Amino acid sequence: FAVAAAAGSAADKPTPSHVDDVLLDGLLASAILPVVALAVATAAFGNELSDKTLANLTQTPLAYWRIALPKLLAVLTVTAPGLVAGTLGSVLLVFRLVPLEGAGRAAAAAAVAMAVGLTVYSTLFLWAGLVTSHPLAYGLLYVFVWEGLFATFVNGIRYLSVRQYTLGIAKAIDGSRFAGPDQHVLGSAAAIVGALVVIVGFGLLVVRKLRRMDVP
């Protein structure tokens, strides 16, 4: 909210493209979204791993997906309300203060995109929390090196970037988002398909890891 208020009250009023680049891409999708998902999702199985009780849990008659899905839903329950509400409020605030047209649609597009991006990141980091003993370190490397560096400057990697999926979904909902000549994000179809592939793919990897892991 502070960034949105500062942008809206600045002498040089931002354009929609500047709002997209600074608020949606530069702050929300690139930093706040992945860090929030990383902090919560990698710790989802933390108690079971530290207490050595995950082995007992995986040996129950429950299907493995019934162990994984509640963990994912718990992560989303903790993180989604604040993230979505913050995104909605920030975009509405900056559009009202500037002012810019289409505040409602822009805010809705950003909020939905953040919710989808949160689900994608949470599934990915839920798996990371199971396969490594240092998920935060590897997760931060992924966020700031892969997503922040390579996916920004190497065009082909955009198709393997959760941040790009998030921005592409925002553009799919509101066509005026990221429509400037210097703004390049994934098309709607690629963003939606990519997000679904990551959610399903890493969801299956979580189930596979639960099935195969040997916890002493």
Rosetta blueprint (number, residue, H / E / L):
1 F L
2 A H
3 V H
4 A H
5 A H
6 A H
7 A H
8 G H
9 S H
10 A L
11 A L
12 D L
13 K L
14 P L
15 T L
16 P H
17 S H
18 H H
19 V H
20 D H
21 D H
22 V H
23 L H
24 L H
25 D H
26 G H
27 L H
28 L H
29 A H
30 S H
31 A H
32 I H
33 L H
34 P H
35 V H
36 V H
37 A H
38 L H
39 A H
40 V H
41 A H
42 T L
43 A L
44 A L
45 F L
46 G H
47 N H
48 E H
49 L H
50 S H
51 D L
52 K L
53 T L
54 L H
55 A H
56 N H
57 L H
58 T H
59 Q L
60 T L
61 P L
62 L L
63 A L
64 Y L
65 W H
66 R H
67 I H
68 A H
69 L H
70 P H
71 K H
72 L H
73 L H
74 A H
75 V H
76 L H
77 T H
78 V H
79 T H
80 A H
81 P H
82 G H
83 L H
84 V H
85 A H
86 G H
87 T H
88 L H
89 G H
90 S H
91 V H
92 L H
93 L H
94 V H
95 F H
96 R H
97 L H
98 V L
99 P L
100 L L
101 E L
102 G L
103 A H
104 G H
105 R H
106 A H
107 A H
108 A H
109 A H
110 A H
111 A H
112 V H
113 A H
114 M H
115 A H
116 V H
117 G H
118 L H
119 T H
120 V H
121 Y H
122 S H
123 T H
124 L H
125 F H
126 L H
127 W H
128 A H
129 G H
130 L H
131 V H
132 T L
133 S L
134 H L
135 P H
136 L H
137 A H
138 Y H
139 G H
140 L H
141 L H
142 Y H
143 V H
144 F H
145 V H
146 W H
147 E H
148 G H
149 L H
150 F H
151 A H
152 T H
153 F H
154 V L
155 N H
156 G H
157 I H
158 R H
159 Y H
160 L H
161 S L
162 V H
163 R H
164 Q H
165 Y H
166 T H
167 L H
168 G H
169 I H
170 A H
171 K H
172 A H
173 I H
174 D L
175 G L
176 S L
177 R L
178 F L
179 A L
180 G L
181 P L
182 D L
183 Q L
184 H L
185 V L
186 L L
187 G L
188 S H
189 A H
190 A H
191 A H
192 I H
193 V H
194 G H
195 A H
196 L H
197 V H
198 V H
199 I H
200 V H
201 G H
202 F H
203 G H
204 L H
205 L H
206 V H
207 V H
208 R H
209 K H
210 L H
211 R H
212 R H
213 M L
214 D L
215 V L
216 P L
